[in-house]
Amino acid sequence: MTLQQLRYIIALNRFRSFAKAAESCRVSQPTLSAMLMKLEEELDVRIFDRTNKSVTPTTTGERIIRQAEMVLMETGRIEEMVNEEKGLVGGTFALSVGPTIAPYILPRFIKHYREDYPSVDITIQELKANHMLESLLKGEIDAGIAIADNKREGVLEIPLYTEKFYVYLAESCWRKLPVFKPENLEHESMWIMKEAQCLRDSAFSFCKSRAKGHRVYEAGSIDTLIRIVDENGGYTIIPEMHLPFLSEHQRANVRRIEGDYLSQRRVSLYIKDDYIRERMLNTIADTFKKFMPEGMLTEGVMKWGIRL
């Protein structure tokens, strides 16, 4: 039994496909199949049931896979401790970013990170918060970036930055007002973003002051919301980092929100509570410092980085 064989069965369990598992492990499909068969012969047990349409772990296989995950996580911790002691930054790093955050940070993050840390083999995927937390606990990713206050036992949350919300108004909506107040638009349509809880909370909080019977519509992206407002009137709420995506004409339709208690979202970095790669996490923090708007990163990250 080898660590590589354990990696193969974990990948196969994750993808439930020999082709995808082999691709993720960067080996050929015949190699992965042969190594799995060798492990099953050695243990004298069938780990996966295979048919033409599916690959599923047996009952015993599920227990073996769980143990394999634990073995690889502990083995990885040994390597990480040695690298931390040597002050080395390298190896693999798997990061997830929430879909409502990714459009604003990933293009510049990837650019700076690749320039500054070419020895790190970083992979990034978009995951919603619940899937991110599950992947962290399974050891499938090293860290996740998502909206704050996602609680899960065994997961540590590190505040990363706070982003203001602005109101985007249709041209017919109170364009002369310099600051937005909910009561100013109680007779207008409000458009909110589906699957973005921070926006949903703010939106429905504003809606409490509106007369009953006015409808609240839902869309799938900020760009869609803005196009809906442009065509249909009303208003929506957009994060600060979306402002550069607006045309000069559209920026004239942006207004501040009076008061802070409903006009911001907090974003955090999530890791397992026993994670030890402090130096690697600080490559994330240092990269953010290069492109985030002034005053947005938390004071702790700006002054001291990330300390475990």
C-alpha positions in Angstrom: 0.0 0.0 0.0 1.4 3.4 -1.0 0.3 7.0 -0.4 -0.2 7.4 -4.1 -2.7 4.6 -4.1 -4.6 6.3 -1.3 -4.7 9.5 -3.4 -6.1 7.5 -6.3 -9.0 6.0 -4.3 -9.8 9.4 -2.8 -9.9 11.0 -6.2 -12.0 8.2 -7.6 -14.5 8.6 -4.7 -14.7 12.3 -5.3 -15.2 12.2 -9.1 -16.9 8.8 -9.4 -15.2 8.6 -12.8 -11.9 6.9 -13.8 -11.2 9.5 -16.5 -11.8 12.5 -14.2 -9.9 11.0 -11.3 -7.0 10.1 -13.5 -6.9 13.6 -14.9 -6.9 15.2 -11.4 -4.1 12.9 -10.3 -2.2 13.6 -13.5 -1.8 10.0 -14.5 -3.3 7.9 -17.3 -6.6 6.1 -16.8 -5.0 2.6 -17.2 -2.4 3.5 -14.5 -5.0 4.5 -12.1 -7.1 1.4 -12.8 -4.1 -0.9 -12.4 -3.0 0.7 -9.1 -6.6 0.4 -7.7 -6.7 -3.3 -8.7 -3.3 -3.9 -7.1 -4.5 -2.3 -3.8 -7.7 -4.3 -3.8 -5.7 -7.5 -4.4 -3.3 -6.6 -1.6 -6.2 -5.9 0.9 -8.3 -8.8 -0.5 -11.4 -6.6 -0.6 -13.3 -4.7 -3.2 -13.1 -1.0 -2.7 -15.3 0.1 -5.6 -18.2 -1.4 -7.5 -17.7 -0.7 -11.2 -20.3 -0.8 -14.0 -20.4 0.8 -17.4 -22.4 3.7 -16.0 -21.1 4.2 -12.5 -18.3 3.9 -9.9 -19.4 3.7 -6.3 -17.6 2.7 -3.2 -18.6 -0.5 -1.4 -19.5 -0.4 2.3 -16.0 -1.5 3.2 -14.6 0.8 0.6 -16.2 3.8 2.2 -14.5 3.0 5.5 -11.1 2.6 3.7 -11.6 5.9 1.9 -12.3 7.8 5.1 -9.2 6.3 6.7 -7.2 7.2 3.6 -8.3 10.8 3.9 -7.1 10.9 7.5 -3.7 9.3 6.6 -3.1 11.8 3.8 -4.0 14.8 5.9 -1.6 13.8 8.6 1.1 13.0 6.1 0.6 16.4 4.6 0.9 18.0 8.0 4.4 16.5 8.4 5.5 18.0 5.1 3.9 21.3 5.9 5.7 21.5 9.3 9.0 20.9 7.7 8.5 23.5 5.0 7.3 26.1 7.6 10.4 25.5 9.7 12.6 26.0 6.6 10.7 29.1 5.6 9.8 27.6 2.2 6.8 28.6 0.2 5.9 26.0 -2.5 4.0 22.9 -3.3 0.2 22.8 -3.9 -2.5 25.1 -2.6 -6.2 24.6 -3.2 -8.4 27.6 -2.7 -12.2 28.2 -3.1 -13.9 31.5 -3.7 -17.6 32.2 -3.4 -19.4 32.9 -6.7 -20.6 36.4 -5.6 -17.1 37.4 -4.7 -15.0 35.7 -7.5 -15.7 38.2 -10.3 -14.2 41.1 -8.3 -11.1 39.5 -6.8 -9.9 36.6 -9.0 -8.7 38.4 -12.1 -6.2 40.6 -10.2 -5.5 38.0 -7.5 -4.4 35.4 -10.1 -2.3 37.9 -11.9 -0.3 39.0 -8.8 -0.2 35.6 -7.2 1.4 33.9 -10.3 3.9 36.7 -10.6 5.0 36.6 -6.9 4.7 32.9 -6.1 5.6 30.9 -9.2 6.7 27.9 -7.1 3.2 27.4 -5.7 0.9 25.2 -7.7 -2.3 26.9 -6.9 -5.8 25.7 -8.0 -8.9 27.8 -7.5 -12.5 26.8 -7.8 -15.8 28.6 -7.2 -17.9 27.0 -4.4 -20.9 28.1 -2.4 -20.3 28.4 1.3 -21.8 25.1 2.4 -19.8 23.2 -0.2 -16.7 25.1 0.7 -17.0 24.1 4.4 -17.5 20.5 3.5 -14.5 20.5 1.2 -12.4 22.1 4.0 -13.3 19.4 6.5 -12.6 16.7 4.0 -9.2 18.1 3.2 -10.1 18.7 -0.4 -9.1 22.4 -0.3 -6.7 24.4 1.9 -8.7 27.5 2.4 -11.9 29.2 1.2 -13.0 32.9 0.8 -16.7 33.5 1.4 -19.2 35.9 3.1 -18.6 36.1 6.9 -20.4 34.3 9.6 -20.6 30.8 8.1 -20.3 28.7 11.2 -19.1 25.0 11.2 -17.5 23.0 13.9 -13.8 22.4 13.1 -13.6 25.5 10.8 -11.8 28.7 11.7 -12.9 32.0 10.3 -10.4 34.9 9.7 -11.9 38.3 8.8 -10.4 39.5 5.5 -12.2 42.6 4.3 -15.3 44.7 4.5 -17.1 46.0 1.4 -19.6 48.8 1.2 -22.9 48.5 -0.7 -24.2 51.2 -3.0 -27.6 51.7 -4.6 -27.9 51.6 -8.4 -30.9 53.6 -9.6 -32.8 53.8 -12.8 -32.5 57.2 -14.5 -36.2 57.8 -13.6 -35.6 57.3 -9.9 -34.7 60.3 -7.8 -31.5 61.0 -9.7 -31.1 64.4 -7.9 -30.8 62.8 -4.5 -27.1 62.6 -3.3 -27.8 59.9 -0.7 -30.1 57.0 -0.7 -32.7 56.5 2.1 -35.1 53.5 1.9 -38.2 55.7 2.3 -37.3 57.7 -0.8 -38.1 54.7 -3.0 -41.0 53.0 -1.2 -43.0 53.1 -4.4 -40.3 51.7 -6.6 -39.4 48.2 -7.5 -36.4 46.7 -5.8 -34.4 44.0 -7.5 -32.2 41.6 -5.5 -29.7 38.9 -6.2 -30.6 35.3 -5.6 -28.1 33.1 -3.8 -26.3 36.0 -2.2 -27.4 36.0 1.4 -25.6 39.3 2.3 -27.5 41.1 -0.4 -30.7 39.3 0.5 -30.5 40.4 4.1 -29.9 44.0 3.2 -32.5 44.0 0.6 -35.3 42.6 2.7 -34.3 44.9 5.6 -34.8 47.9 3.2 -38.1 46.3 2.1 -39.5 46.4 5.6 -40.1 50.2 5.2 -41.9 49.8 2.0 -45.7 49.6 1.6 -47.2 46.1 1.4 -48.0 44.7 -2.0 -44.8 45.9 -3.8 -43.1 43.0 -5.4 -39.4 42.0 -4.9 -37.9 40.3 -7.9 -34.8 38.1 -7.9 -32.0 37.7 -10.5 -28.9 35.6 -10.8 -26.1 38.1 -11.1 -25.2 41.8 -10.5 -24.9 42.4 -14.2 -28.4 41.0 -14.8 -29.8 43.2 -12.0 -28.2 46.3 -13.5 -29.6 45.6 -17.0 -33.1 44.9 -15.4 -32.9 48.3 -13.7 -31.8 50.1 -16.8 -34.7 48.6 -18.8 -37.5 48.4 -16.2 -36.8 51.1 -13.6 -36.4 50.7 -9.9 -33.2 50.1 -8.1 -30.8 47.5 -6.8 -27.9 47.1 -4.4 -24.4 46.6 -5.7 -21.0 45.9 -3.9 -18.4 48.6 -4.0 -16.0 46.5 -6.1 -18.6 46.4 -8.9 -18.3 50.1 -9.5 -15.3 49.8 -11.9 -17.5 47.5 -14.1 -20.0 50.3 -14.8 -19.9 52.6 -17.7 -19.4 56.3 -17.1 -23.1 56.8 -17.9 -24.1 54.1 -15.4 -21.9 55.6 -12.6 -24.1 58.6 -12.6 -26.9 56.4 -11.3 -25.0 55.2 -8.2 -25.8 56.6 -4.8 -24.4 56.1 -1.3 -26.5 54.5 1.4 -27.1 56.5 4.5 -25.8 54.7 7.6 -23.5 51.7 7.8 -25.6 49.1 9.6 -27.2 47.8 6.4 -24.7 48.9 3.8 -21.8 46.5 3.8 -20.8 42.9 3.6 -17.9 41.2 5.4 -15.7 38.6 3.7 -13.6 36.1 5.5 -10.9 33.5 4.9 -11.9 30.0 6.2 -9.5 27.2 7.1 -9.6 24.0 9.2 -9.0 24.9 12.9 -5.9 22.7 12.9 -4.4 24.1 9.7 -0.7 25.0 10.1 0.5 26.5 6.8 0.7 30.0 8.2 3.3 31.1 5.6 1.2 29.9 2.8 -1.9 31.7 4.1 0.1 34.9 4.2 0.8 34.6 0.4 -3.0 35.1 0.1 -3.0 38.1 2.5 0.1 39.7 0.8 -1.5 39.3 -2.6 -4.7 41.0 -1.4 -2.7 43.9 -0.2 -1.5 44.6 -3.7 -4.9 45.2 -5.3 -7.6 45.8 -2.8 -9.0 49.3 -2.5 -7.5 51.3 0.4 -9.2 50.8 3.7 -11.1 47.7 2.8 -8.8 45.0 4.2 -9.1 44.4 8.0 -6.6 46.2 10.2 -5.2 42.9 11.5 -4.5 41.6 8.0 -2.9 44.9 6.9 -0.6 45.2 10.0 0.2 41.6 10.9 -1.0 39.4 8.2 -2.4 36.0 9.3 -1.2 34.4 12.5 -2.2 30.9 13.5 
